[in-house]
Amino acid sequence: MVRKLLIVFASGMVLAVLAFSAAWLVGGKTLHDQIASGDGFEWTIDDDGHEEHGPRKRINLPLDPGKTVAIAVPVSLEFARGDQARLEIAGPAAAVERLAWKDGRLSLRGGGKLDRTLHVTLYAPQVPALALDAPADVTLAGLDQEDLRIDADGAVSLDASGKVRRMVVNARGAGSFDLADVEGDDATVRVDGAGSVDIAPRHLADVEIRGVGSVSLHRKPQVLRSNVYGIGSIDHDY
């Protein structure tokens, strides 16, 4: 019995190798380039352990850096400094083709949900105000600007570094916002729910918590204004 199973397994492996070799020969350089670069082809394993493969698509959307960018689909978002303000979006073609972009808001045509995370790169001289209305993993590195505003609702994980003179964070839900490496003067934080926010302002920390959220201060501000409604907490690491 074991011998038969080994024969079947070996036969299957041989057929798989032959099939892939044939596809490689037929596809030639194009297939090789797509697989090597990951552009136009995708084979990944999602969070549930399911294999996902198929064509990929990349698009660019112009944006006004002076207006709020609202994102209502699951994304992995990162900031890259650039003179031309735009969003570069990459992901499974079927998902990208469902996107709608209107008045600075990224959403899905016809509503519904998206079960795959899209990769978004925000190119701009500085990060505009962000309104995150869906699960997101956000990295904002190398900030250098006067103001930054972040409004987030839900499971948002954000990590930021750089210099921002005035910062406003409104966190609703169970998000995590690590802004301890952002140098600045003033930080205004509102937490509604179970979110956590780390900040390090030099001058003013204006904090209000409703629920079970927490705010950690990584530098002693000259002025601390605080209100806690519920069992939330304000602590410090300095």
N, C-alpha and C positions, 0 to 999 in steps of 0.2 A: 504493500500500500504506500509506504513512504517512498519507495523507488518510483512509483507512478506519479506521485505528487511532485517529486523532484523533476521528473521528465516534463510534466505539464508546466512547471514554473520556468524551467530552462527554455522551453519552446516559446512561452510568452515573452520572455526577455529578448530572445532572438528576433521575434516578430516586431517587437517594439523598436528595437535598434534599426531593423531594416526599414520600418515605416518612417522613422525620424530621418534616416539617411536619405530616403527617397524625397522627403519633403525638403531637406536641405539642398539636394541637387536641383530640384525643380525651382525652389525659391531663389537659389543662388545668392548673390551679394546682397540683394534687397532684404531677404529674410535674415541674413547674418547681421546686417547693420541694425535692423529693427530690434532684434533680440539683444544685441550688444549694448545698444543705447537705451533700450526700454521705451523708445519713442515709437508709437504706433502699435505696440504689442504689450500685453500685460499678462503676467502669471503670478498671482500672489495668493496668500492664504489669509482670509479675513479673521476677525476676532473670534468667530465661532468655529474656526478650524476648517472652513469650506474653501476649496480651491476656486479661484476666480481667474479666468483667462479670457482674453479678447482684445479688440482694438482699443487704443487709447486716443484721446483727443486733447489738444492744447489750444486755448483761445486767449485773446487779450481784450480787455474791456477798458475804455477810457474812463477816467474819473476826474471829478473836480476836487482837488486837495483841500479846498476851502469849505467843503460840505461834509456832513456825516456820511460815513460808509456803513450801511446796515447789511448784516449777513444773517440770513434765516435758513441756512442749510449747514449740515455738518462739514467742518473744514479743518484742515491743518494750515494755519496762517503764519507767514513770516514776513518781516519787513526787510526791504533792500533799498538803500538810498539810490534815487535816480532822478534825473531832471524831468523826464516825461512821466506824469502820473498815470498809472494804469494798474489793473489787476491782471495777473497772469494765472490762469486756472488750468489745471491738468488733472485728468482722471479717466475712468472708463468712459468711452464715447457715449454710451447709452445714458449715463448720468449727466455728462456735460451738456448734451443736447436738450436736456429737460430744463436747463437754467433760464431764468428770466432776469434781466437787468434793466431796472427802470428807476429813475430819480434817485440814483445812488443806493438802491436796495437790490441785493442778490437773493433770489428766491426760486421756487419751482413753479413752472407753468402748470396751471390747473390745480395747484395745491398738492396735497399728498405728502409722503415722506421719502427721504433718500436714505437707503441703508448702506451707503458707501461714503467714506470720507474723501472729499476733494482736496487737492493740494493747491493752495493759493499763495502767490507771492505778491505783496503790495509794494509797487515801485512808486516812490514819491520823494520830494525833497525832505518832507517830514511826515509823520504819521497823522492823518486826520482823525477827527473824533470817530470812535468806533461804537456801533450798537450791535452787540452779538446776541442773537435771539435763538441760537441753536448750539448743540455741543461743539466745542472748538478747542483746539490745542494751539496756543498762540505764542510766538516768540518775537519779541521786539528788541533787537539788539542794536547798540550804537546810536541810541536816541540823542538828539541835540536840538532842542526846540524850547520855545517859551511855554507852551501849554499842551496838555494832553488830557483828553476826556475819554473815559471808557464806561459804557453802560452795558452790563451783561446780565442775561437772564438764563439760568440753567447751569449745566455742567460745563463750565469753561475753565480751562487751565491756562494761565497766562504767566509768562516769565519775561521780564523786561530789564534792560540795563542802559545806562547812559546818563544824560543830563536833561532834566525838564524842570523849568522854574516853578510852574504851577500845575498841579495834577488833581484831577477829579475822578473818583472811582465809585460807581454805583453798582453794587453786586447783589443780585437777587438769586436765591436758590442755593446751590451747594458748590459754588465755584471756588477755585484757588488762585490767588493773585500774588505773585512774588515780585514786588517792586522794591525790594530792599537794596538792590544795586543801582537804583535810579537816584542820582544826586539832584536835589532841588530845594527850594525854599518852603513852599506850601503844599500840603496834601489835604484834600477834603475827601473823606471816605464815608460812604453809607452802605451798611450791610443789612440786608433784610432776608433772614433765613439762616442757613448753616454755612455760609461762606467764610473763607479766611483770607485776610489781606495782610501783607508784609510791606511796610513803608519805612523810609528814613529821611523825613524832611528836616531841614535845619531850623526853620523859623516856626511855622505853624502846622500843627496836626489837629484837624477838626474832624472828630470821629463820632459817628452815631451808629448804634447797633440795635436791631430789633430781631429777637429770636435767640438762636444759640450760636451765632457767628463769633468770630474772633478777629482782632486786629493786633498785630505785633509791631512794636516800634523798635527799630534797629539803630536809632540815634535819638538822643534826648533833644526834643524840640524846645525852642525858647518859650513857646506857648502851646499848651495842650487844652483843647476844648473837647469834652467827652460826655456822651449820654448813652446809657445802656438800658434798654427796655427788654426784660426777659432774663435769660441766664447766659447771655453772651459775655465775652471778656476782652479786656484790653491789657496786654502785657508788654514787657519790654526786654530787649536783649542788648543792653549797653551798660 
